[in-house]
Amino acid sequence: MQRHRVYLLSLALGFPALVLTYVLVGRDDPVTRFGWPPLMLHLLVSGWLLLRHPHRVVAVERATLALVTALMLARMAYHLVAKDAEQAWLALSPGTFMGLVLLVVFGYVVLGTAGGLRWSVLVIGASTALVAVTVVPQSLAGGQWDVLVAMLRAEVYVVVTAIFVHALARTRDDAAQAHVQAQRMWDLANRDALTGLPNRRRAERLLTQHMGGEGPLAVLSLDIDWFKNVNDEHGHAVGDVVLHDLAAALSAAAPTGVAVTRWGGEEFLIVCPETDLADAAALGERLRVAVAACPLPNQLRLTVSVGLACRRHDDDVDTLLGRVDALLYAAKAVGRNVVCADEPAEMPAAPTGPPRQRRRGEAGDLSIQKTGQ
């Protein structure tokens, strides 16, 4: 549950109890009598803010922490100054010291580890100073050492709690840092640094994972036409921008659940689980059009050739990729800027056109259907 919703729920449950307590015992001391109405007004305004502007939750947290702390220390000061040590102890224990513990914990929640530590020192220092300047002189004068010891013991409990909470906060920060570092290492191993897309290693793992499924699986290979000319005529820096922008265009055009990956160089591999041949062909055409329409530096307009095949019952990763690769070569051979899709497996095989050298070995005979251009 989001934080602002937790606070709204707490306010809905706690505000009536706060009002009832004020009605019953609100005149016991001037701090409660005059301090709680502003507190209740603040809580009402905070509730309205959290409902209408949830993004202001941090400001509400900090304002509430400061106001409650000020009221609690003021109440503590009133009882310590206006009453003798024993009466003050009876009025303050255990509620006020439990409240100090909650303030320490909430300070770490609101302000983080470093801010929570500073806040703990402030709260504990202020409350201890109040005890020191009021109860210590009375104990020296009247011998009320038992009350002083009890109050100091309560302060020690607050200090121990603060140390424990600080240790937990440091552990949380270390765990968060470790998670960030692990995510960074995962990205380095599985994500292409230039385009931000999953890299070849990640693509191979996705293919292996989906090859074990029962549903249809389509794979598309997209190769940028004449990309070498871009690097030769405009430089590799422009070529890098082109790759980045085209990767973004492909990702934007691909539906949810489809993995757009950088296979290597100017080639992209699209892994489409739960996608049949017709839908994959439509996707290939959509991606081809998205690339042709993508604005690029130096007013470049580029196209892609696309090879597309669906998994057959006897396919493994290598045979499926081999067939996709051969279809990509077929798209290049018939003029580029087209989608060459494998015909359904039950259709008779037909020659694929001019002979060509395959990158991954023989993929078998293919029958193709061409779209685009």
Beta strands, then each sheet from edge to edge (+ up, - down):
strand 1: 217-224
strand 2: 259-264
strand 3: 267-273
strand 4: 304-310
strand 5: 339-342
strand 6: 368-371
sheet 1: 2+ 3- 1+ 4- 5- 6+
end
